[in-house]
Amino acid sequence: MIRQILRGFMGLHILHHASKEPISGVFMMEELRRHGYNVSPGTLYPLLHKMEDMGLLKSCWKVENGKRVRFYEITPRGREVLEEGKKKVMELSKEILGDCDE
């Protein structure tokens, strides 16, 4: 149950990083791990592919250190979803955590 809830936050986190620069799956696994998510390739790559199918990301292959690596970039639709998600996270955070000034 908690994994399903956190998966939504992972999607926003992916969009956030993809909005800054092209990302690879390996980069995102390391980044998510840095934040306490222990994400396997079997969880992350289907999520990236689903986000691409939804039109939130687009991908291309590049050769890096002699290996083919798939990089993902945010799309205009992905930017819209990211901005909407930021608003929702802010609203929910205020409700759940309360007003910090109290």
Secondary structure, DSSP 4 states (H G I P E B T S, - for coil): -HHHHHHHHHHHHHHHHHHHS-EEHHHHHHHHHHTT----HHHHHHHHHHHHHTTSEEEEEEEETTEEEEEEEE-HHHHHHHHHHHHHHHHHHHHHH--TT-
